[in-house]
Amino acid sequence: MATAPGWKVQGIGTGLIQWVLDDLQEYDLIRPIWCDDKVKSSAFYQGLGWQEVWEDFANGNAGLTVKILKGILQKEPKRDDSA
């Protein structure tokens, strides 16, 4: 996933990632998630709680890449709004 230069720093990437994580929680698909990311973008993912789990590696045309992981998502307890 990449955000076009003119659309960066507007919360689009963060919102999309959060939507995916929320959707996984809603459907009880709670598990570790990993992806390959360009080294120059890894601070973005680290700011969202992802961790680098593999040393940098060359990834074809994508350039220098790192494997990142979002640990097992914790399902939040459901709130009882009936009270």
N, C-alpha and C positions, 0 to 999 in steps of 0.2 A: 504494500500500500504506500502511496506517496501522495502528498498534497501539492497541487500546482503552486509554483512560486507566488503568484498573485493572491492566493487564498490562504497562505500560511499565517500562523499566529492569530487565528480567529476562532480557535476551539473546534474546528471541523474534525481533525484527526482524533483529538481527545474524545470528542462526542461520539464518533463512530466506534472507537475502541470500547468506550464505556457501554454503548448500546449492545455490542456483541457480548460483553461480559455479563451484563444484566440479563440478556436473553438466555445465555447458558444457565444462569442461576434459576431463572423462572422455570425452565424445563428440566431442572435437576441434572444437567449435563456438566457436573462439577468435576473438573480434572485439570492437570497441568496443561498449559498452552505454551507452545514455543513458536518462534519464527526466526528467520534470518533477516538481519537488518544491516544497513550500511553503517560502518563505524561512526561516520560523522553524524548520524541520527540517533545513536544509542542513548544519548543524554535525555532525549524526549521520552523514550520508553522507560528509562530508569526513574524519571520523575513520576511515572505512573505506577511504580512498584515492580517493574520487571528487573531481572538480574541477568548479567552476562554469564553464560555457562560454558562457553567454548572460546578458545583463543581465536584471534582474527584469522581469516582465511580469504584467499582470492576466490571470487565467485563470478567468473566469466566477465561479461560486460557490466555487471553491477559493481565491480570493484571490490575493495577491501570490505569484508563483511564479518559480522559476529553473530553467533547464535544467542538468542535471549529467551528467557523463560518467565512466565507469570505462574507462580506457584499455585497449588490447589486452592481454588476459590472457596471461601467460607460462605456457606449459605446463611443469610441473615434470618433470625427468627421472625416468623410472621407476627405482625401486630394485631392485637384484638381491638378493633375499632368499634366494637358493639357497646362498650361501656360508656 
